[in-house]
Amino acid sequence: MRPRAIFLIGLPGSGKTTWVERYRPAPDQPFAVISTDRLIECEAAQLGVAYDQAYRRLASKKLAAEARRLTRAAVERGWDVVIDRTNLSAATRASFLRLFPPPYVRAAVVFAVPWAELERRLAARAEAGGHRVGVRALAVMAAIYDPPGEGEFDLVTYAQG
């Protein structure tokens, strides 16, 4: 079976991490989850600060570089890799897609959730002590969304997060 690179594409609160928690590859196929949120959570735990404080301290380029390093390590082992980031722009996705040589199958799962539901989920996450994503930040992210393009992925599926 060919290893898979699975890109989760969606706004914060759309269900990407929930999808990861339910993902079950073939029993004999190891996999890695590359998650910017998990990297920030680890940094927060090491520093003894809240997620938001760790996020502000970390440069986005440093996070992306660490995510690419972890991706390369998983690819060297031939593991399935799930990229659990927003992956909203084609340029951002391309910087990761380059890391997956043949025989990797490049798949995308696109999460489409109504705006009001995203706002509800993000408010509930923040109220429960999770990290906050403001409506303004959400709108900026939505504005840069590029749908998967022709030939970008071998397989594209849509989920109702």
Backbone as a ProteinNet text record, in pm:
[ID]
protein_1_A
[PRIMARY]
MRPRAIFLIGLPGSGKTTWVERYRPAPDQPFAVISTDRLIECEAAQLGVAYDQAYRRLASKKLAAEARRLTRAAVERGWDVVIDRTNLSAATRASFLRLFPPPYVRAAVVFAVPWAELERRLAARAEAGGHRVGVRALAVMAAIYDPPGEGEFDLVTYAQG
[TERTIARY]
84	0	88.8	56.7	135.3	109.9	214.1	192.7	110.8	42.8	-45.8	-1	-13	2	-138.2	-193.5	-331.5	-329	-372.4	-377.3	-518.7	-529.9	-658.9	-667.5	-772.8	-786	-913.7	-898.2	-1017.5	-981.7	-1076.6	-1060.8	-1053.6	-999.8	-1003.7	-1147.5	-1163.8	-1296.9	-1378.3	-1318.7	-1395.3	-1399.1	-1318.2	-1324.8	-1201.3	-1093.9	-972.5	-913.5	-894.1	-833.3	-925.5	-1055	-1151.1	-1137.9	-1120.1	-1100.2	-975.1	-865.8	-741	-763.6	-838.2	-862.9	-936.6	-1010.6	-1087.3	-1017.4	-910.3	-839.8	-774.6	-796	-735.5	-680.5	-546.8	-488.3	-488.5	-430.8	-415.8	-337.7	-372.1	-308.9	-157	-100.7	44.8	113.2	38.6	95.2	111.3	234.7	255	222.8	186.8	157.2	198.8	220.9	257.1	153.2	121.9	33.4	119.8	121.9	198	95.6	100.1	-0.4	66.1	39.7	92.2	38.3	-89.2	-147.2	-71.9	-37.9	35.4	174.6	238.9	370.3	358.9	255.5	234.8	201	116.7	81.3	205.2	295.1	418.7	505.2	517	593.8	532.5	400.4	331.6	359.6	354.2	380.1	524.8	619.7	760.2	785.5	717.4	737.5	648.5	548.2	453.8	363.3	325.2	237.5	115.6	18.8	-101.4	-69.4	-154.5	-139.8	-121	-208.7	-203.3	-68.6	-12.3	118.6	228.7	223	322.6	310.2	187.7	164.6	227.4	208.4	264.6	418	477.4	623.5	687.8	615.2	672.5	650.5	753	740.3	674.1	582.8	513.6	611.6	719.8	819.9	890.3	914.4	977.5	884.5	755.2	657.8	653	646.3	640.2	767	882.5	1008.5	1011.2	964.4	959.4	861.2	747.4	649.6	708.6	780.9	845.5	953.8	1029.9	1132.2	1068.8	960.2	890.1	830.8	782.4	727.4	836.5	951.3	1062.2	1102.4	1106.1	1143.1	1043.4	914.4	811.8	821.5	846.8	859.8	980.4	1091	1209.6	1178	1082.8	1042.4	933.5	878.9	773.5	637.5	618.6	492.1	386	259.9	151.7	171.9	134.6	149.5	19.5	-31	-149.5	-100.9	-128.4	-90.2	-212.2	-213.5	-325.9	-292.9	-310.3	-292.4	-409.1	-422.7	-533.4	-512.7	-387.1	-356.1	-444	-470.4	-567.6	-517.4	-389.9	-341.9	-266.8	-276	-206.1	-55.4	-3.7	140.2	186.2	109.8	145.4	142.2	38.5	29.1	146	183.5	291.7	423.1	447	572.6	579.3	463	459.1	446.2	368.5	350.8	484.1	577.3	710.6	784.6	746.1	816.4	775.4	673.9	619.9	651.8	757	794.1	702.7	706.8	641.1	703.5	633.7	499.8	386.7	409.9	304.7	179.8	65	-64.6	-93.7	-121.1	-148.6	-299.1	-350.9	-495.7	-527.4	-645.1	-691.6	-830	-851.8	-985.3	-1018.8	-1120.3	-1159.6	-1280.7	-1270.5	-1376.3	-1455.8	-1584.1	-1673.5	-1776.1	-1773.3	-1862.8	-1924.9	-2054.5	-2117.1	-2051.4	-2044.5	-1977.9	-2030.8	-2161	-2219.8	-2175.7	-2163.4	-2118.6	-1971.9	-1889.1	-1748.6	-1739.1	-1815.2	-1813.7	-1857.5	-1960.8	-2009.3	-1901.9	-1840.2	-1737	-1616.9	-1574.2	-1457.5	-1487.1	-1609.1	-1647	-1649.4	-1702.3	-1707.4	-1566.2	-1477.8	-1338.8	-1271.9	-1287.5	-1226.1	-1284	-1415	-1480.4	-1431.3	-1398.7	-1350.1	-1200.8	-1139.2	-998.4	-904.4	-959.6	-875.6	-829.3	-752.6	-701.4	-811.3	-793.5	-893.2	-856.1	-959.2	-945.4	-1057.2	-1021.2	-1120.6	-1188.1	-1304.3	-1380.6	-1301.6	-1229.9	-1149.7	-1040.1	-971.4	-865.9	-924.7	-1041.9	-1110.4	-1141.5	-1187.9	-1221	-1096.3	-983.9	-858.4	-818.6	-830.7	-796.2	-889.6	-1018.2	-1114.8	-1084	-1034.2	-1005.8	-889.3	-798.6	-684.6	-708.1	-824.3	-852.1	-847.5	-767.3	-762.9	-814.7	-922.9	-966.9	-856.9	-854	-754.4	-765.8	-651.2	-649.3	-635.6	-660.8	-649.5	-509.5	-501	-373.6	-293.8	-344.2	-271.3	-266.7	-377.9	-389.5	-436.2	-402.7	-452.7	-599.5	-639.1	-774.4	-817.6	-938.6	-994.7	-1131.7	-1152.1	-1283.1	-1327.4	-1457.7	-1514.7	-1586.3	-1559.9	-1620.1	-1703.8	-1812.2	-1897.9	-1858.2	-1724.7	-1668.8	-1769.6
-118	0	124.7	218.7	341.5	431.9	497	589.4	710.6	771.1	883.8	1010.3	1119.9	1253.7	1313.5	1334.8	1382.6	1524.2	1617.9	1758.4	1792.3	1839.7	1885.1	2035.2	2076	2214.4	2272.5	2376.4	2439.5	2543.1	2627.3	2732.5	2673.2	2748	2701.6	2670.7	2561.4	2522.6	2442.7	2410.3	2340.4	2189	2134.9	1991.8	1913.1	1981.9	1911.8	1823.5	1877.6	1800	1688	1711.6	1605.3	1492	1525.2	1424.5	1342.1	1410.6	1340.7	1241.8	1283.2	1195.6	1068.7	1073.2	956.7	879.2	935.2	875.3	743.4	640.8	511	456.4	461.4	403.9	252.6	190.9	45.1	7	-105.8	-145.2	-152.3	-187.6	-201.6	-76.3	30.9	153.1	261.8	289.6	398	532.6	628.6	760.2	868.6	986.3	1103.6	1211.3	1284	1400	1523	1608.5	1733	1843.4	1896.1	1992.5	2116.1	2230.5	2356	2379	2350.3	2368.4	2285.5	2161.4	2077.2	2132.8	2187.4	2248.6	2367.4	2447.5	2563.3	2515.6	2414.3	2360.1	2307.4	2240.9	2191.3	2307.4	2410.1	2528.3	2594	2603.6	2663	2582.7	2450.1	2364.6	2380	2385.6	2401.7	2535.1	2640.4	2774.2	2800.8	2714.2	2735.6	2854.3	2874.9	2987.5	2935.8	3022.6	2987.4	2977.6	2907	2888.7	3023	3118.9	3249.1	3317.5	3305.2	3365.6	3294.6	3163.5	3087.5	3120.6	3132.8	3164.9	3299.9	3398.3	3531	3529.2	3441.2	3433.8	3363.2	3270	3191	3259.1	3264.6	3318.2	3213.1	3256.9	3160.6	3087.7	3154	3086.8	2976.6	2999	2896.2	2775.7	2802.3	2693	2612.6	2682.6	2614.5	2533.1	2588.5	2515.7	2388.4	2396.6	2277.9	2175.2	2222.1	2130.2	2060.9	2134.4	2072.4	1972.3	2005	1912.3	1781.1	1790.9	1670.7	1592.6	1664	1599	1521	1584.2	1514.3	1387.8	1395	1277.4	1163.6	1195.4	1092.3	1034.7	1120.6	1074.9	981.6	1014.1	927.5	787.4	777	647	579.6	652.3	596.7	593.9	675.6	679.4	759.8	728.7	818.3	947.3	1058.8	1187	1264.9	1312.5	1398.9	1539.4	1633.5	1772.8	1844.8	1858.4	1920.3	2067.5	2146.4	2291.8	2349	2479.1	2533.6	2506.5	2511.6	2481.4	2558.5	2684.1	2761.3	2808.2	2843.1	2896.2	2789.7	2800.8	2706.9	2716.2	2836.9	2853.9	2780.9	2791.2	2721.5	2570.7	2523.5	2379.5	2332.3	2412.9	2374	2353.8	2435.5	2422	2288.1	2228.7	2096.3	1985.8	2008.8	1905.8	1864.5	1958.2	1928.2	1821.8	1803.7	1710.4	1564.8	1542.2	1407.2	1354.8	1273.3	1218	1100.8	1060	934.2	827.2	733.8	687.5	746.7	855.9	910.1	946.4	910.2	955.5	1085.7	1189.7	1321.9	1343.8	1349.6	1363.3	1488.8	1544.4	1660.5	1629.6	1671.3	1667.9	1813.9	1864.9	2005.1	2012.8	2096.7	2110.8	2237.8	2219.5	2331.7	2338.6	2447.6	2464.9	2604.1	2617	2749.5	2846	2972	3074.5	3079.9	3079.5	3088.3	2970	2853.8	2735.8	2749.5	2803	2827.3	2921.5	3029	3124.8	3057.7	2974.2	2904.8	2811.8	2732.9	2638.7	2710.8	2817.9	2890.4	2957.9	3007.8	3067.8	2960.1	2843	2733.6	2687	2679.2	2639.1	2738.1	2867.3	2969.7	2966.3	2946.9	2941.4	2821.3	2714.1	2593.3	2601.3	2715.5	2733.2	2708.6	2678.8	2657.8	2789.2	2779.3	2903	2979.3	3109.2	3200.1	3234.9	3236.9	3287.9	3388.4	3513.5	3619.1	3616.6	3680.1	3684	3757.5	3861.9	3936.4	3847.2	3773.7	3682.9	3574.5	3526.3	3424.5	3479	3603.5	3666.2	3682.8	3720.6	3733.7	3599	3493.8	3359.9	3316.6	3343.6	3305	3374.3	3497.1	3574.8	3517.3	3443.6	3388.5	3245.5	3191	3052.5	3034.5	2938.2	2893.2	2750.2	2722.9	2583.1	2499.3	2371.3	2286.4	2300.2	2318.1	2338.6	2209.9	2221.1	2109.7	2049.7	1921.1	1851.7	1871.2	1952.2	1975.2	1848.9	1774.8	1652.8	1538.2	1416.2	1297.7	1271.5	1312.9	1286.5	1401.7	1452.3	1558.4	1513.1	1517	1486.3	1605.9	1616.7	1727.3	1672.4	1736.2	1692.5	1806.2	1770.7	1868.4	1885.5	1895.4	1915.4	1913.1
0	0	0	-85	-95.6	25.1	76.1	188	142.7	238.6	207	278.8	207.6	265.1	265.3	382.9	393.9	448.4	366.8	404.8	450	572.5	623.5	595.3	527.7	482.9	541.6	623.5	680.6	783.8	810.7	910.1	1050.7	1146	1285.1	1326.8	1397.9	1444.5	1344.2	1229.6	1125.9	1143.6	1237	1263.2	1223.8	1186.8	1142.5	1251.6	1369.1	1477.3	1523.6	1522.4	1554.8	1453.1	1326.3	1222.2	1254.3	1292.7	1326.1	1439.2	1539.8	1655	1615.1	1505.5	1458.6	1347.2	1293.4	1180.1	1221.3	1143	1168.1	1036.7	1022	900.4	908.3	808	810.2	936.1	999.2	1126.2	1121.4	1007	998.6	942.3	925.8	867.4	973.6	1015.8	1111.8	1046.4	1128.3	1073.5	1171.1	1115.8	1195.2	1170.7	1275.3	1263.4	1284.6	1186	1193.9	1220.8	1341.3	1386.2	1444.9	1384.3	1437.8	1578.2	1599.5	1733.2	1837.1	1802.6	1899	1927.3	1825.3	1846.6	1943	1924.4	2012.5	2153.5	2164.2	2296.2	2368.6	2297.6	2359.7	2407.8	2326.1	2364.5	2488.1	2491.1	2606.2	2732.5	2720.3	2837	2885.3	2792.5	2830.3	2900	2852.8	2909.4	3030.3	3050.4	3159.6	3136.3	3008.5	2973.2	2898.2	2877.9	2803	2653.3	2581	2436.7	2367	2396.9	2329.6	2349.6	2469.8	2496.8	2417.7	2413.2	2335.6	2187.4	2138.7	1997.4	1962.6	2049.8	2024.1	2027.1	2105.3	2116.5	1997.8	1937.8	1829.2	1694.4	1616.5	1481.3	1393.6	1306.7	1220.3	1128.9	1087.7	1003.9	1081.9	1210.6	1294.2	1308.2	1327.9	1337.9	1208.6	1095.7	965.7	941.9	979.2	961.1	1045.2	1168.3	1254	1198.6	1149.1	1089.5	966.8	885	767.7	811.3	916.2	965.7	1010.7	1086.3	1132.8	1014.9	915.1	795.8	723.4	702.9	634.9	710.5	843	922.9	902.1	896.4	874.7	733.6	635.4	496.6	482.7	548.3	543.5	594.6	686.3	741.2	657.1	559.9	475.9	542.4	643.5	717.9	643.1	672.8	635.6	715	656.4	725.1	710.4	824.3	825.4	860.3	772	793.8	850.8	982.9	1055.5	1081	976.7	981	901.2	897.8	818.6	670.4	621.9	481.3	384.4	414.5	337.5	201.7	191.5	63.5	-15.5	-147.2	-234.9	-213.1	-187.2	-166.1	-40.2	67.1	190.5	169.5	102.3	76.4	-9.9	-109.3	-200.3	-124.9	-22.6	53	126.3	153.9	216.9	113.1	8.6	-94.1	-155.5	-167.9	-223.4	-143.1	-19.2	68.8	46.2	-36	-54.9	-195.4	-205.2	-335.7	-371.6	-498.3	-529.2	-441.2	-391.6	-427.4	-342.7	-269.9	-183	-261.1	-203.8	-253.1	-180.8	-255.2	-197.5	-194.1	-73.1	-55	24.7	0.4	77.1	131.5	255.4	314	343.3	275.1	287.3	379.2	480.8	581.2	554.3	529.3	503.7	616.5	690.5	804.6	794.4	816.7	812.1	912.7	873.5	953.5	1096.6	1113.1	1247.7	1333.9	1273.7	1348	1387.6	1298.6	1334.2	1454	1449.6	1560.8	1690.9	1683.5	1802.4	1858.5	1771.2	1814.6	1875.7	1812.3	1862.5	1996.2	2012.4	2141.1	2249.9	2216.6	2313.7	2349.5	2249.8	2274.6	2370.1	2343.6	2428.2	2568.8	2579.5	2710.6	2791.4	2722.5	2789.8	2821.7	2791.9	2823.5	2707.1	2591.7	2473.6	2415.4	2308.1	2249.9	2177	2173	2115.2	1971.7	1888.2	1752.3	1734.9	1717.4	1702.5	1567.1	1561	1435.9	1327.6	1366	1268.7	1210.3	1297.2	1250.1	1160	1195.3	1115.1	975.5	970	841	754.4	816.4	741.4	683.2	763.9	714.9	602.4	617.3	513.8	381.5	389.5	268.6	188	252.5	178.3	129.6	155.6	117.9	-33.2	-76.5	-216.1	-217.8	-290.1	-299.9	-366.5	-337.6	-403.9	-555.4	-619.4	-763.9	-842.1	-970	-1063.2	-1054.4	-1025.6	-1020.5	-892.5	-799.9	-675.8	-588.8	-588	-508.2	-596.8	-553.9	-623.8	-590.9	-471.7	-423.8	-334.8	-356.1	-271.1	-223.8	-92.6	-36.1	47.1	66.7	141.7	265	376.3	502.4	559	623.2	687.6	833.3	859.6	991.5	1098.8
[MASK]
+++++++++++++++++++++++++++++++++++++++++++++++++++++++++++++++++++++++++++++++++++++++++++++++++++++++++++++++++++++++++++++++++++++++++++++++++++++++++++++++++

